[in-house]
Amino acid sequence: MGCLYEPALQSDPFAELRKLLSKGLKMVCYRICLWSVSVVLLLLSDFVHCRKKPCQDECCQYIERFPAKLRELRGAFKNIRDYYEAKDDLIETALLDENLLDGLQSPFGCHLMNQMLHFYLKDVIPPAVNLGHNDSVDINHAVDMIGGILHDLKHTLKRCRRFFSCNKKGFSLQDLKNQFGNMQEKGVYKAMGELGLFFNYIEEYLTAKRHH
């Protein structure tokens, strides 16, 4: 009777090695994922910190509060826009254009903004109050409100000259003023009807200053 035996199971010499390598790769991948997440969180933290860094300067704080003033300006303009646009029959002519916006975004922006505010406060708004609507309390009130906010902005630019870099001069509004003068009374209606565009320019100018 012959001897019966079961052949010995042959062990795979690489099985343990594969197990170790698999475990090591998982650990490496895990650490890489943790490192990647940490880097992303760190970058997001820095980004949020930079974006939400609170203003310490009163001039910067004025810019952060100005969106509320913009809402008031646009609300007041909404009440008078139809009146002045209806009186403006120079539809194909514009006082404000992209060249003005480009100038406001240049290093000479503060000087140009000062000129624009002076133009509206001296040459546009005072006669606008007297042009055919003395009996309209609503229009007078809206125009007065717009004038008050623009005057406050002009005063702030003067007070915060260093913050806004207002010492640089390079643009002149003489061409715009000449065009406005040639329109005579119609120039007031044109300038008042374009107030909404001017408010947009103010918003872009102050937003750029806040980001810087």
Secondary structure, DSSP 8 states (H G I E B T S, - for coil): ------------TTHHHHHHHHHHHHHHHHHHHHHHHHHHHHHHHHHHHHHT----SHHHHHHHHHHHHHHHHHHHHHHHHHHHHHH---TT--SS-HHHHHHHTSTTHHHHHHHHHHHIIIIIHHHHHHSS-TT-HHHHHHHHHHHHHHHHHHHHHHHTHHHHTTT------HHHHHHHHHHTHHHHHHHHHTHHHHHHHHHHHHHHHHH-
